[in-house]
Amino acid sequence: MSDTAPYFRQLLAGRDFGRVNPFAGQMANFVYLIGDRESRECVVVDPAWDVPGLLDAVERDGMKLVGALVTHYHPDEVGGDLFGHAIQGLAELAARAPVRIYAQKEEVDGVCFVTGLSSTDVTGVESGDHLDVGAARIQFIHTPGHTPGSQCFLVGGKSLVSGDTLFIGACGRVDLPGGDPEQMYESLTQKLAKLPDDVVLYPGHDYGDRPSAPLGDEKRTNVFLKPRSLQDWLRLRGG
């Protein structure tokens, strides 16, 4: 693989796109564009709220969209109905720019149910699989807990797009349908916390005091990465 830094953009709903939708700003979702500067190809992570705005961002950067990655099936990440609000997402993307959609295999049915897409529209992947976008390699890491098929993306071994599994100073909820606190503990402590300290964390929402952070900082300061036993972690969560 090339040593050239991959193309990587973090876009905030309500600021960088979706500015006319006040609900988008309240939800503070991050969407990511990841690819290769030489081949000019990229994928989009969790394209929701403003599909035309996201496609405009791709075009302005002179890139070509070749795929979409899903961290989990909730409507603020993939589109659908959320609290009575209709949110643009994968269905609108498929209509405007039909590209392959990748979701963790346990999440495919949920993605299709929420978005109205067919199972033939979504490719199921497993932990350890990877996707090459030009010279940029994206590794899939299955991190159940927030949902059964939540997954994170390790980009070039240096950047971790964590969806709603791990936030700056916090972690995802486990009290929603499909949530599992024991699985979240395993995902955080046995998978993400074992990645190198210099990997940079890029979360799914702008909930922290900064939009990204070295994983080593989170290991030292994020209380949800500190418990050394499941029992301690459950007590921390109030379980």
N, C-alpha and C positions, 0 to 999 in steps of 0.2 A: 504494500500500500504506500501511497505518497506521504511524505512528511509535511506537505503543505497543510496549513490549518484549514479545516473545513469551513464552508459557508455556514454561518450559524446566526440566526436572528431571534431575539425574544421580543414578542409584540404583546402589548397590554390592551385588553378590551376596554373601550371607553376612552382611551388615549390615542393609541396608534391605529385603531380601527374600531368600528362600532360606536362612533362618537355620537350618533343621533339617537342611540338607544340608552336611556338612563339606567335601565336594569343591567345592561352589560357592564357599565362602570361600577355598579354596586357589587356585582359578582367578582370583579377583578380577576378574570381568567387570563392566564398567559397562553398564547399560541406560539409555536416555534416553527421556524423554517430552517431546515437542515439539508446541506448538500455539498456539492463540490464546485469550487470556483472555476476550475478549468473546464469541466464538462458542461457547466451552467445548468445542471440538473439539481432538483431539490424535492424534498417531501415536506408536508405540513403535519404538525402534531396537534390533534384536537381542534380541527377547524370548525368553530361555531360562532354564532352571533352575527357575523357580517362576512359572508362568503365573497361577495364582489370586492369588498375592501381588502380581504386577504389576497385574492387573486391579483388585485391592483398592486399590492406590495411586491408580489413575486415578479410581476411584469416590470415594475420600476427598477428592480434590481437586475434586470436582464436575465432572469432565471426561467427555467422551464419546469413546471410541476409534473412529477412523475409518480407520486404516491401520497397516501395519507396514513398516518399512524394514530392509533387510538390507545390512550392510557387506560380508559375505562368507559363504561356505557352510559354514564349520567348525561342528561340532556344539555347541561352547560358545557360539556365537552364534545358531544356528537350531534346536537340538535334534537328537536322534539318539543314536547310540552313540559314546561316547568312552572308550577304554581299558576297555571292558566295562561302563561306567556308562551307564544309560539316562537321558538328559537331556530334560526337557520343553522344548518350543519351539513352532515355528510350527504343527505338526500339532495340538497341544493348544489353541493359540490359535484356530485355524480352527474347532475343534469348539465352543469356548465363546463366541467372539466373532468370527464370520466377517467379516473385513474384507479389503480389498485389500492384497496383499503386493507390495512393490516391490523388485526386485533388478536389478543391472546385467545387461544382456542376455546377456553371456557367462557369467554365474553361474547363470542360471535352471536349467539342467540339473543342476548340482551341488546346488543347493538342493533340487530335487525328489528327487534320488537319496538325499540324506542324511536328508530328513524324511519321505519317502513321499508328499509332496503331488503333485498333478497339475500339468502345465504350465499348465493353465487357471486354477490357483489363484494363479499368480505372474505379475505384470506386469513385462516387461523394459523397462528405461530405458537411456538413453544419456547420456554426459557432456554437460553443458550443459542437459539437461532440468531442469525444476523442478516442484515440487508446492506448491500453495497450500493451506494448512490454515487456514481462516479468512483472517486478514490476515497470517499467518506464511508467508513464502516460503522453501522449502527447495530449494537447488540441488544437483544430483547432479554429482559429480566422479569420473570413472573414474580409479582409481589402481592399476593392476595392479602386481604384484611379489610380494606375499604370496600372492595367488591371481590367476588371470587376470581375474576380474571384481570384484576388490576396488573399493569405492567409498567416498568420503567425502561428507559432507553439510554444506554451508555454509548456516547458518541466519540469515536476515535480514542477510547480509553481515557478521555480527559474530562468529558462533560456528562453529567447525569441529569436527564430530564425525568423528573420523578412523579409527575401527575399529582394525584391527591394521596399518595402514599407518605411522602415526607415533605414537610414545609420548612421554611426558615423558622427555627425555634419551636416547631410543633409537628404534629403528624395528622393524617386524615382521620375522619370520623369512623367509628366502627359500630355505630348504633343504627345505621340505615339498613334497609333490606339487603341481605347478602353480606353484611359486615361481619367480621369475625375477629375479636380481640386477640385470640391465641395465634391466629395466622398473621395478624399485623405484627405481633411481637417477633415472630420468626422472620418475617420479611425485613423488619428494621434491624434486628440485632444479628441475624445469621446471614443476611445477604447484603444489605446496603452498608451496614457499619463495617463490613469486612473489605469494602473497596478502599483504595489508597486515599490518604489524607489530601493529596493534591487534586483529586477529582473535584470539579466545581459543580455544586448542586444548583439546578434550575427547577423550581417548583411549578405546580400547576396553577397556583393563585398567588397574588401579591398580598400575602397576609403578614409578612414579616417587616422588619425594619430596613430591609434591603432586598433587591430582586434576585440576588444569587449570593452564594457563599462557598468557600472551600469546605469540603466535607469534613476535613479535620477540625474546623471551627465548630461545626455542628456536633461532632463527637464529644467535644469538650463542653459545649454549652446547652445542647438540646436535651432536656430532661427525659425525653422519650427514647433516646438512644443510650441512656446511662444504666437502666436496671440490668442486673446480672442474672436475674431469674424471672421466669414467667409470673410467679407469685408477686414479686415486687412490682412488675409492670402492671399487673391487674389492679393492684392496690393504687398505683398512680393514676390509673384510668377510672378509679372508683368502682371497680368490679370485684 
